[in-house]
Amino acid sequence: MKAAYAKKWLLGVVWLLAGALAGYLLLVLVYCLPVQRMQKHLESCVDAFADGAAALVKDDTGTWVDYLTDSLILAQAVYRGEESPWEQAAASYSNAINAEGEQPWAYRKIQAALEEQQVGAPYARYWHGNLVYLKPLLFVLDYKDILALNMLAQLGLALWIAQLLARRGLAHLLPAAALAFGMLTPTAMAMCIQYMPCFYVMAAACILLLKKTDFVQRHAGLFFLTIGMGTCYFDYLTFPLITLGVPLALWLLLAPSPWRQGVARVVQSSLCWGVGYVVFWAEKWALGSLVLGENLFADAANSLMIRSSHETEGQAIGYLDVLRNNFQAYGLRTWKLLFVLLALALLAAAFTALRSRARGPARDRAIPLCMVACMPFAWYLVAMNHSYVHFGYTHKELMITGWALACLAAELWRVGRQPAADGGAPCAAKGK
C-alpha cells in the first residue's frame, strides 16, 4: 500500500515538472512566430476597445466584458521587442504606456501594441498559457473572427456535453446544466478572450468524465491535478474554481458512493486540484526567476497579500461586502425567480426522497454536493480583495452553487421516485 502511494506521489511530481517544461517550451515556440501579420489583424479591430471595459447591457453586471485585460492579452500576443523568445516566454512583455491619458486605457494599450518601437513592460507572475492558442489564431484571424469562433466553440461544447449527459442516462441533469451555463452569461463569455480558458478547461474535464468515467475513477488524483495545472497555465485569475466544482459534482453523480466516501472524494479531489494550481504557479515563478535573473517570488508574494487582504485602496471591506458585490450580477427578476424555483424544487425533491424512505441514497447525494455548492463562498473568503474588486467576473464562480444544488434537486427527485437496492444509482454509472 505504501509503495503504491509513493508511486502515485512520484508520478504527480514528475507530471508537474514535465508539465512546466512542456508549457514553457510551447510558449517559446509560439513566440518564434512573426508578429507583423498578427498586428495587421489586430489593427483592423482597434475601435472595439474605444469605450474601455463595459457591460454589454447597461447596469447588468452579468454582461460585464473586461476589455482592459483583453487589451493587455492582445498586446502581449503582438509584442515585437528585442528580447529573445526564451525571455519573452518567461516575462510576457507588452508595450509600456502611461497610466493616465485622455482615451480609455484599453484603447491606448491596443494602439501602443501596434507601434513600431516598443518598450517591454513585463507581467511575469502568470503563465499566460492562453498565448499558446491566441498567437496562432491571430496569425490567421482578426480579433472579431476569434470572438465569433469562440462563441461557436462554446455553444458546440455545451451541446456536446448535453448529448453526452443524455447518452449516459443523466438527462434529468439537463435543466441543471442549462442553469449553470446561463449563470455564466454566454453572451459575455463569447465576447471576452479572458473568459475563454476556464470554460474550455471545465468543458474538457466534463467531456472526459462522461466519455472515460472508468479511467477517471482509476486516476482521479492525477485527473484533478491536471485540471489544476491547466487552469493555472491558461487562466488569468478570473473564476478558476469552476474547473474544479463543475466536474467534481458530475463525478459524484457518475459514480455514486456512500456519503463518507463522497466527502473523502471531495476533499481529496480539491487537494489534488489545489496542489496542481498552486505548485504549477510556483514553478512559473521559479522558472521565470531563473530565466530573467529576477526574484519573481517577491512580486508574487506581494500580489498574494493584496488579493487576499480585507481592504482596497485604503478602504476596509468585509465578507458581506464581497457577497453583495458578486450577487448583484444575479439581481434581475429573472434570476430571482429561477432561484426561488430552484429552492422550491429542492424542497419538493427532498420531501419526495424522505417520503419514499430513500433517506440513505438522498443523504449520500446531499452531503458531498452541498460541500461542492459551498466552494464559491470559501473562495470569496480566501480571495476577498480580488473577489470584491473584480466582481464583474468573479460572480461566475456562483454557477458552481447553482449547478450543484440543481443537480441535487434532480437526483433527490429521481431517487425518491425510483428507489432501488443499489441506492438509485443511474445506469450511467454501471459498466462504464
C-alpha distance (Angstrom), angle and dihedral (degrees) to the residues before:
residue distance angle dihedral
M1 . . .
K2 3.82 . .
A3 3.79 90.1 .
A4 3.81 90.3 52.8
Y5 3.82 92.1 50.9
A6 3.81 90.8 46.7
K7 3.80 89.6 51.6
K8 3.81 91.3 51.2
W9 3.80 92.0 49.2
L10 3.80 90.9 48.5
L11 3.79 90.6 49.5
G12 3.81 89.5 50.8
V13 3.80 92.4 51.2
V14 3.81 92.2 47.9
W15 3.81 90.1 46.9
L16 3.81 91.6 52.1
L17 3.80 92.8 48.8
A18 3.80 93.8 44.3
G19 3.80 90.7 47.3
A20 3.79 92.4 52.9
L21 3.80 92.2 48.7
A22 3.81 92.8 46.8
G23 3.80 91.9 45.7
Y24 3.79 92.9 51.4
L25 3.81 93.6 46.4
L26 3.81 90.8 50.3
L27 3.80 89.6 54.1
V28 3.80 91.2 48.4
L29 3.80 88.9 50.9
V30 3.82 95.7 53.0
Y31 3.81 90.5 44.8
C32 3.81 86.5 62.6
L33 3.82 89.9 65.8
P34 3.83 115.2 103.4
V35 3.80 110.3 -106.8
Q36 3.82 101.4 -158.5
R37 3.80 91.2 87.8
M38 3.81 90.7 46.8
Q39 3.81 90.6 51.8
K40 3.80 90.8 52.7
H41 3.79 90.7 52.6
L42 3.80 90.8 48.4
E43 3.81 92.7 46.2
S44 3.80 90.8 65.1
C45 3.82 90.8 60.7
V46 3.81 103.9 44.0
D47 3.81 92.9 115.2
A48 3.81 90.5 62.6
F49 3.82 87.0 76.1
A50 3.81 97.3 47.0
D51 3.82 94.0 106.5
G52 3.81 98.3 43.2
A53 3.80 121.3 -141.9
A54 3.79 112.4 -6.4
A55 3.79 146.5 154.1
L56 3.79 115.3 -104.1
V57 3.81 87.2 -135.8
K58 3.80 116.3 37.9
D59 3.82 114.2 -105.9
D60 3.82 92.1 2.9
T61 3.81 105.8 118.1
G62 3.79 91.2 -171.9
T63 3.81 90.0 69.6
W64 3.82 94.2 51.9
V65 3.82 113.5 140.6
D66 3.79 116.1 -164.6
Y67 3.80 101.8 -140.8
L68 3.82 89.4 164.1
T69 3.79 93.3 66.9
D70 3.80 91.8 36.9
S71 3.80 89.5 56.5
L72 3.81 90.3 50.9
I73 3.82 92.2 48.9
L74 3.80 91.6 49.5
A75 3.80 91.4 45.9
Q76 3.80 88.8 54.0
A77 3.80 90.6 48.8
V78 3.84 94.0 55.5
Y79 3.81 98.8 35.5
R80 3.81 111.6 137.0
G81 3.79 106.2 -173.5
E82 3.79 128.7 146.7
E83 3.81 95.4 -104.3
S84 3.80 119.6 112.8
P85 3.83 120.4 -103.4
W86 3.82 87.6 -108.7
E87 3.80 91.3 58.3
Q88 3.80 94.2 41.2
A89 3.81 91.5 51.2
A90 3.80 89.6 53.0
A91 3.82 98.3 42.3
S92 3.85 105.5 30.4
Y93 3.80 95.6 -145.2
S94 3.79 126.7 -159.1
N95 3.80 128.9 -178.5
A96 3.81 109.7 -82.8
I97 3.83 120.2 -119.9
N98 3.79 135.4 179.9
A99 3.78 115.9 -88.6
E100 3.81 91.5 -130.5
G101 3.80 128.0 54.0
E102 3.79 144.2 137.4
Q103 3.80 94.5 -106.9
P104 3.83 125.8 58.6
W105 3.80 114.8 -77.6
A106 3.82 92.9 -120.2
Y107 3.81 92.0 54.0
R108 3.79 92.5 48.7
K109 3.81 90.9 46.8
I110 3.80 92.1 55.4
Q111 3.80 91.7 46.2
A112 3.80 90.6 50.7
A113 3.80 90.0 49.9
L114 3.81 89.1 62.3
E115 3.81 96.3 51.8
E116 3.80 120.3 114.9
Q117 3.81 96.1 -131.5
Q118 3.78 114.4 49.8
V119 3.80 133.6 -173.6
G120 3.78 111.8 -155.8
A121 3.80 119.9 -121.9
P122 3.83 107.2 -170.6
Y123 3.80 126.2 -140.5
A124 3.77 98.3 -176.6
R125 3.79 106.6 156.7
Y126 3.82 93.9 80.0
W127 3.78 125.7 63.9
H128 3.84 92.4 -133.4
G129 3.79 88.9 -154.6
N130 3.81 89.4 161.3
L131 3.81 86.3 79.8
V132 3.81 88.3 69.6
Y133 3.81 89.5 74.7
L134 3.82 100.3 20.0
K135 3.82 97.0 60.7
P136 3.84 93.9 52.0
L137 3.81 89.6 45.3
L138 3.81 91.4 51.1
F139 3.77 88.1 49.8
V140 3.83 90.3 65.6
L141 3.84 104.7 18.8
D142 3.78 138.4 41.3
Y143 3.80 125.4 -123.2
K144 3.80 95.3 -92.7
D145 3.81 91.9 48.7
I146 3.81 89.7 52.9
L147 3.81 91.0 51.9
A148 3.81 91.2 49.9
L149 3.80 90.4 49.0
N150 3.80 89.6 48.2
M151 3.80 91.4 53.0
L152 3.81 92.5 51.3
A153 3.81 92.8 44.8
Q154 3.80 93.3 50.8
L155 3.79 92.1 47.7
G156 3.80 90.9 47.5
L157 3.81 92.9 50.5
A158 3.81 91.7 47.5
L159 3.81 90.2 52.9
W160 3.80 91.1 46.1
I161 3.79 91.4 53.2
A162 3.81 89.9 48.5
Q163 3.80 90.2 51.4
L164 3.81 91.6 48.9
L165 3.81 91.5 49.1
A166 3.79 90.3 53.7
R167 3.81 92.2 45.9
R168 3.81 91.5 51.6
G169 3.80 92.7 52.8
L170 3.81 93.7 -103.4
A171 3.79 99.0 113.9
H172 3.81 88.4 128.1
L173 3.83 86.7 71.2
L174 3.81 93.8 59.8
P175 3.84 94.1 92.8
A176 3.82 88.5 51.4
A177 3.80 90.2 50.4
A178 3.81 90.7 49.3
L179 3.81 91.0 51.0
A180 3.81 92.5 48.5
F181 3.81 92.7 47.3
G182 3.80 90.1 48.5
M183 3.80 92.3 50.6
L184 3.80 88.2 61.1
T185 3.84 88.3 58.9
P186 3.83 99.1 -127.4
T187 3.82 93.7 -150.3
A188 3.80 91.5 60.2
M189 3.81 92.5 40.4
A190 3.79 90.4 56.0
M191 3.80 94.1 49.2
C192 3.81 100.2 50.8
I193 3.80 127.4 71.5
Q194 3.80 91.3 -161.7
Y195 3.82 91.4 61.3
M196 3.80 94.8 53.5
P197 3.84 103.6 83.6
C198 3.81 100.7 58.1
F199 3.79 92.5 47.0
Y200 3.79 93.6 51.3
V201 3.80 94.7 44.4
M202 3.81 90.0 48.9
A203 3.81 92.9 46.4
A204 3.81 93.0 47.1
A205 3.81 90.6 50.5
C206 3.82 92.1 50.3
I207 3.81 92.8 47.7
L208 3.80 92.1 49.7
L209 3.80 89.7 48.3
L210 3.78 92.5 51.3
K211 3.80 94.8 45.3
K212 3.82 100.4 36.7
T213 3.80 106.3 27.8
D214 3.80 94.1 148.7
F215 3.79 91.8 51.6
V216 3.81 91.8 51.3
Q217 3.80 90.4 46.1
R218 3.80 90.2 56.1
H219 3.81 95.2 43.2
A220 3.81 102.4 29.1
G221 3.80 95.0 137.9
L222 3.79 93.3 52.0
F223 3.81 90.4 43.5
F224 3.80 94.8 56.7
L225 3.80 91.7 38.3
T226 3.81 88.4 57.0
I227 3.81 92.1 47.6
G228 3.81 89.7 53.5
M229 3.80 90.9 48.9
G230 3.80 92.5 48.4
T231 3.79 92.0 48.2
C232 3.79 91.6 51.1
Y233 3.81 91.8 46.4
F234 3.79 99.2 49.8
D235 3.81 105.6 25.1
Y236 3.81 129.4 86.5
L237 3.83 94.3 -149.7
T238 3.79 95.7 -84.8
F239 3.83 112.5 132.9
P240 3.83 101.1 -30.9
L241 3.80 97.5 160.4
I242 3.81 92.9 75.4
T243 3.81 87.6 73.8
L244 3.81 87.6 63.4
G245 3.80 105.2 32.5
V246 3.80 100.3 47.3
P247 3.83 99.3 48.9
L248 3.81 91.2 38.5
A249 3.81 92.4 56.9
L250 3.79 89.6 46.3
W251 3.80 91.6 50.8
L252 3.81 91.1 51.4
L253 3.80 88.7 57.0
L254 3.80 96.9 41.6
A255 3.80 91.6 53.9
P256 3.84 107.8 27.6
S257 3.79 118.0 -161.0
P258 3.83 139.4 168.7
W259 3.79 111.2 -69.2
R260 3.81 95.4 -107.3
Q261 3.78 90.5 55.3
G262 3.80 89.3 44.7
V263 3.80 91.1 53.7
A264 3.81 89.6 49.4
R265 3.81 90.0 51.2
V266 3.79 91.4 51.4
V267 3.80 91.9 50.3
Q268 3.80 95.9 43.2
S269 3.81 94.4 44.9
S270 3.80 91.4 47.9
L271 3.80 90.9 50.2
C272 3.81 91.9 49.7
W273 3.80 91.3 48.2
G274 3.81 90.3 47.1
V275 3.80 92.8 49.8
G276 3.80 90.4 50.1
Y277 3.80 91.8 47.7
V278 3.81 98.8 44.7
V279 3.81 100.3 35.8
F280 3.81 92.7 46.2
W281 3.80 88.5 53.0
A282 3.82 90.4 49.5
E283 3.80 89.1 50.7
K284 3.80 89.0 57.2
W285 3.79 91.3 52.9
A286 3.80 91.2 48.3
L287 3.79 93.3 46.7
G288 3.81 92.6 45.0
S289 3.79 91.8 48.4
L290 3.80 89.7 52.3
V291 3.82 96.0 47.5
L292 3.82 97.9 39.8
G293 3.79 98.4 35.3
E294 3.81 91.0 -127.2
N295 3.79 134.2 116.2
L296 3.79 102.6 -111.0
F297 3.79 91.0 170.9
A298 3.82 90.2 71.7
D299 3.82 92.0 54.2
A300 3.80 91.1 44.8
A301 3.81 92.4 49.5
N302 3.80 90.7 50.6
S303 3.81 91.6 49.8
L304 3.80 90.9 47.5
M305 3.80 90.9 52.3
I306 3.81 91.0 51.2
R307 3.81 96.8 45.1
S308 3.80 93.4 48.9
S309 3.81 95.7 42.0
H310 3.80 126.0 111.0
E311 3.79 95.7 -126.6
T312 3.78 141.8 59.7
E313 3.80 126.1 -159.8
G314 3.80 89.6 -11.1
Q315 3.81 93.2 -52.4
A316 3.81 118.2 119.6
I317 3.80 115.3 -126.8
G318 3.79 129.2 -164.4
Y319 3.77 133.0 -152.8
L320 3.81 91.6 -104.3
D321 3.81 89.2 54.9
V322 3.80 89.2 55.3
L323 3.80 92.2 49.1
R324 3.80 92.0 46.6
N325 3.80 91.8 52.6
N326 3.78 94.1 48.9
F327 3.80 97.4 42.8
Q328 3.80 92.1 53.1
A329 3.81 87.7 76.4
Y330 3.81 86.2 69.9
G331 3.79 96.0 43.5
L332 3.80 95.9 112.6
R333 3.80 116.6 110.2
T334 3.81 89.6 -117.4
W335 3.79 91.7 61.5
K336 3.79 93.1 43.3
L337 3.80 89.9 53.1
L338 3.81 91.9 48.0
F339 3.80 91.8 50.0
V340 3.81 91.2 49.5
L341 3.80 89.4 50.5
L342 3.81 89.6 49.1
A343 3.81 91.1 51.9
L344 3.81 91.0 49.1
A345 3.81 90.8 47.5
L346 3.80 90.2 51.7
L347 3.79 91.9 51.0
A348 3.80 92.8 46.6
A349 3.80 92.5 47.0
A350 3.81 92.5 47.8
F351 3.81 90.6 49.7
T352 3.82 90.5 49.3
A353 3.81 92.0 49.9
L354 3.81 93.3 48.0
R355 3.79 93.6 45.5
S356 3.80 91.2 52.3
R357 3.81 89.6 50.8
A358 3.79 91.0 -119.8
R359 3.77 88.6 134.9
G360 3.79 95.3 133.7
P361 3.82 96.5 54.7
A362 3.81 90.0 40.5
R363 3.80 91.6 54.2
D364 3.81 91.1 45.3
R365 3.82 89.5 57.9
A366 3.78 99.2 36.2
I367 3.80 103.6 54.5
P368 3.83 99.4 50.1
L369 3.82 93.4 39.8
C370 3.80 91.7 49.9
M371 3.80 88.2 53.2
V372 3.80 89.2 54.5
A373 3.81 90.4 47.0
C374 3.82 89.7 57.5
M375 3.81 94.4 54.5
P376 3.84 97.4 95.0
F377 3.79 91.1 53.4
A378 3.80 90.9 52.5
W379 3.81 89.2 49.1
Y380 3.80 92.1 51.5
L381 3.79 89.2 51.5
V382 3.81 92.9 52.8
A383 3.82 96.9 40.5
M384 3.80 99.0 36.1
N385 3.80 99.2 148.2
H386 3.80 93.9 45.5
S387 3.81 93.4 45.3
Y388 3.81 91.7 47.5
V389 3.81 96.5 47.8
H390 3.81 98.3 38.8
F391 3.81 99.6 38.9
G392 3.82 87.7 133.8
Y393 3.79 86.8 84.7
T394 3.82 107.5 6.1
H395 3.81 87.4 73.9
K396 3.80 87.0 74.1
E397 3.82 88.6 75.5
L398 3.82 85.4 75.7
M399 3.78 89.6 72.0
I400 3.82 85.1 79.1
T401 3.80 88.5 63.5
G402 3.79 92.3 47.0
W403 3.81 92.0 47.3
A404 3.81 95.7 46.7
L405 3.81 95.4 45.8
A406 3.80 93.7 44.3
C407 3.82 89.6 49.5
L408 3.80 89.0 49.5
A409 3.80 91.8 51.9
A410 3.81 91.0 50.0
E411 3.81 92.7 47.1
L412 3.80 94.7 46.5
W413 3.78 89.9 50.6
R414 3.80 91.2 49.1
V415 3.82 96.8 48.0
G416 3.79 89.8 43.4
R417 3.78 92.9 53.2
Q418 3.82 95.7 39.1
P419 3.81 110.2 29.2
A420 3.77 112.2 -178.3
A421 3.76 139.2 -178.5
D422 3.77 89.4 -111.5
G423 3.79 91.2 59.0
G424 3.77 94.4 -96.9
A425 3.80 92.4 -67.9
P426 3.80 111.2 178.3
C427 3.77 117.6 -114.0
A428 3.79 85.3 -118.7
A429 3.78 90.4 72.7
K430 3.78 94.2 54.7
G431 3.76 126.1 84.9
K432 3.77 94.7 -4.6
